[in-house]
């Protein structure tokens, strides 16, 4: 009985075990089925997504009605079947974009608005907002378009990115010009590009910059070598993928007159320096944070390469992989086979140097150096003299002692018009309390401006900036832009897109009204012309310039320098004249210029501090009496203008100096000083607010009976024994001069021999 019970118990346990085993196996099968089903669904979604991407990619190469319709069909199926897919926002964007291209604009708008509402932080919200604005513009609904653009600009995540910048540019345009299309793909350069075939065979454009090691860098430095210009960035996947090939090519040919110049488009310098150190990239590197070189070469995408031969000609572009190594090998072999040059001082032909000075490229340089208006805060507001809409003279300095709001706007600018009620309320509240608004209109014609001002009863001052004079002066590149200036002429608030005008003005007005009524308000023009007085502003500017140029002690030790130069001049017919090399010996009050060396002539012009001599072929020729005084004045003024002597002289307070305001030079804000030269003629000195270098002179010159005005740009400075000395110069007439500093001390015996004919 016991055994029978045990058998029954065991059978019961076996049945239970089998049931449990069946349950476990069934569960595993079901789980496996679910996992498999889920995996298959995920794989199916990924496959469908890749199919949609492939159609989109083919449309970039060739747009067809059939492919657009296929993209719409596939995308609609995808978003219905896979609403939770991680990249569904991108599919929605492609769908909306395709619908707009098929002229189903309202449907496209519905899709874009759905993405913005349902996926507010998703990656493709940025593009959807921009395309939403474009779609509304396409329908002529510019108010709705402005709302979409502004929403993108204000977006907490995407408001600083490229699509938002495009939105700002669109808001600047006249509404009637907005047809719902971008003139260029998002993120491309603003200037006209060049295809690879257009670059090939053309002279490479020279540039003068400072590399990551703080050393001067130019293409000219590598004349006679094969050079690869490589435009790249650490955030660029294809660039990084190509880097092993670039390293291999450099290592193989670096000792065979081959150099690589890496031009980085990184957004900050830290990742660039870290990557270079980690990967041991031994070639020359430059961080193109201002876009100077990339704009010059019209680089629209990276990686982008330019292979340049020993003569400075671009031979191939956009090389990658094996093609790069093969092209470098071919060009290096060709270069090494050439006979060595007899002269080591061969220079870049003028035509190649001056290619970079074209107007369009200067415009690009200015665009690339755009700054945020907030960088003006704490700085003196640049003065101006213009004529307002009523035909009256308008100058900012006339409102010293008052709080002034400069408002850059236009009647076609939606956000500007939206802000107008606030401006009107603010003006009415404070117009009788030393407060003024100066409206600076960027309208394309005067008629709509005058009509709007009259219709809305805008009682403040208005100026039509037809020539863009004030826009350029303040570096304004987007509207609305506002600058709030205190009673002493200092900018206290500045912003692209404006700021809370009512509260900002209220705060500053309270501060201004609290000042003693009789408190003196100093202006730069208070000192009479010629008074022995240096404004505190001018002193600070001069001291900063002295420090930037090498310090007073270094500047005062300079007694004489030797300059070798090569000059070129643009002629009215569009050709260029090579004025040849020259060698000039300066000391503090004497000069000797030797020229015509390229023609094997022995020509000299000497000013020994008292008289002028001209020597030709060893024969001394007197300078005509009527011309002597003008030559002497010219030489004295020329020496006076050289920064190494000028700054040291100004530091002594022996020369009258007047601070006359601020002006932009090639997009760079400068402080402008007015001084009197030895001849009695005035000299305007433009000193950069960023580098504190002297970057421009403006002066009248009279020599040999001819009178003219010269504007000279000091485009580059070279460090010579700790002193920054001008190296490249151009004038407003296009004359170009390259200067080589060979020495800044002269032996007294040689000095005597040089200046005594």
C-alpha positions, 0 to 999 in steps of 0.5 A: 500500500505504501508503495502504491501510494508512493507510485501514485504520488510520483505519477502526480508529480510527473504530471505536474512537472510535465504541465509546468514544462509545457507551460514554460515551453509554450511561454518561450515559444510565445515570447520568441514569436513576439520578439521575432515579430517585434524585430521583424517590424523594426527591421521592416520600418528601417527598410522602409525608411531607407527606401524613402531616403533613397528616393529623396537622394535620387530627387536631389540629382534629378527631380521628376514628377513620378519620383515626387509622387512615389515619395509622397505615397511611401511617406504617407504609408510609413507615418501611418504604419510607424508613428513611433519610429525614431526618425518619423519627424524626418519622414514627415518633413520629406513628405511635406516638402514633396507635397509643396513641390507638387503644388499641394501647398496647403497639404504640405503646410498641414504636415509641417504644422503637425511636426511642429505641434507633435514633435516640438524638440525633434531634429527636423522641426528646424527645417519644418519651420523654415519650409512652413514659412516658405510655403506660406510665402508661396501662397502670399500669406506673408503674415503667417510666414513671418510667424513661422520664421520668428518661431524658428528664430525664437526656438530654444534649441534651434534659434541659433542655427543655420536655418534660423539665420536663413529665417532672419535673412528672409525677414529682412527681404521685401515681402513682395520679393518673397516667393517661397523659394531659397536662392541657395540651399540652406547653409551655403555660402552667400557668394557665387561659387565655382565648380571644380573645372572653373578653379582648375588651371587658375592661380591660387588666391593668396592669403595672409593669416596666423596659423595655430602655432601663432606663425604667419601663414600665406601661400606665398611662403610655399611658392616652389612647393606642391601645396594641398589646401584641405578644408575640413572640420572635426565634426565632418564625418567624411573629413574624418574618414578621409584623414588616414589617407591624408596622413599617409600622403603627407608622411610619404611626400613631406620631404619632397617639397610638399606641404598640406595647409589644413583650413578648419571650419570648426565652430570652436578651436578646442576640439580642433586642437585636441584632434590635431594633438591626438591624431598627430597631424604634423602639417600646417593648420589654420582655424578659419573662424571668420570664414576669411579663406573659405569665403575666398575659395567659395567653399560650400561643402567639406571636405574640399581640397585644392592641389596647387603646383609650385607655380601657384596654379590650381591643378586639381580639386576635391581629391579623395582616397587613392586619387589624392595620393596619385595626384600628389605623387604625379605633381611632386614628381613633376615639381622635383624635375624642374630646374632650381630657380636662380633667384630665391626672391621670386614673388607671386605675380601681381595678378595673382596677389590682387585676385583676392581684392575683388569687390565681391570677395571684400563683400564676402569678408565683411559678411563673414565678420558680422558680429552680434549687436550686443558686442557694442554694449559699453562702447561709445556710439559712433557719430554720424552726420546725415539729412533726415526726412525733413531735409534737416541736418541730423547728428547723433552728437546733437543729442548728447545729454539725452537718452537716444534709441536708434531703431533700424527698421523697414516698412516691409519688415513684419517684426518691425511693424509688430514692435511699432505700438511699443515704440509709440507708447515709449515715445509719448511717455518720455518725449518731453524728458530728454528722450529721442528716437531716431528711426533708421529705415532700410526701405528700398524706396522713400515713398512707402516710408514717408507714407507709413510715417504720416499714416501712423503719426510717428512723431520722432526723427526719421532717416532713410538709409538709402546708401546704407551708411548707418547700417554699415557704421553700426554693422547692422545685418538684420532688422529689427535692430535697436541701440539704446544710448545713454546721455554720455553717448555710451551704448547701454543695450543693443540687440538684433530683433530688438529688446523690451523697449518700454522697460529698458527706456524706463530704467535708463530714463530714471537713471538719467533724470537722477543726474545733477542738472548742471553736470558737465557732459563732455564731448570729443569736440569740446577741445578747439582744433589745435589745442594742446590737449589730448582727450581721455578717450584718445589717451586710452586709445593711443596707450592701447595701440602702443601696447599692441604694437610692441610697447613704448620702450620698444618703439622709442628704441627704433632709430631707423629701418630698412624696407624692401617693397614691391608695388603694383597699381591698377590703371583706369583701363583695368590693367595693372602696372608693375612699379617694380621693387624698391628699397627704402632706408628710413630714420626718424627724420631722413629717408633714402629711396632706391628704385628701378632696381628691376631695370638695372637703373641706379636711381635714388631720391634722398632727403637728409633732413634738410635738402632733397637730392635725386641721383640717376646713374651716379649723377646728382640732379637737383630737385627743382626749387618749386618742388623741393618744399613739397617733397620735404613736406611729403617725406616728413609727413611720410615718416611721421605716419609710420606707426612705430614713430607716430605712436611714440610721438603721440604718447608725449602729448606734444602733438594735438590729438582729437578723438572724432568718433567711430567708423567701420573699416572693411567691416571692423569697428575703429576709433578715429583720431585726428592729428596734425602732421609736420606739414600742417595737414590733417591726418586721420588715424583709424585704430582697430577696437579689436586688435588696437592696430593702426589699420587705416590712414586718410590724408591729403598729399601734395608732391611735385605740384600735384594734390590728392587725397590718399586712403591707405589700408595697413592690411597686415603687420609683421613682428620685427624684434617685438614691434608690429610693423606694416607689411601689406598696404593697399589704397582706395585706388587699388594700389597694392604694396608688399613690404619686407622689413630687413632690419630696424637698426643701421650702422652709423657709418653706413647711415652717414654714407647712405644719406650723403650723396 
